[in-house]
Amino acid sequence: MVVNIDYSAVLAYAFGLILLYMVGRVLLAPIKIVLKLIYNAIIGGIVLVILNFFGSYFGLSIAINPITALLVGFLGVPGIVLLIIVKYILST
């Protein structure tokens, strides 16, 4: 029993699989970035809710919107400080 293997077909399948893998990697990168943005915005929103809850005792509140949530999500505590400084600069 002799099996004839067409090596050009095997190479074509291998090339196709490699190409499919590369295209998948390129398409997954933006999805990871978007998921990270959403995650950071959720964390930033939670931090702003907590800040507004405890800040109400001191007369401090920051509006919660997507921009402020992303800013706090990305920068963390410096983002909160930045928002507080900008609020006081714009209110005077």
Beta strands, then each sheet from edge to edge (+ up, - down):
end
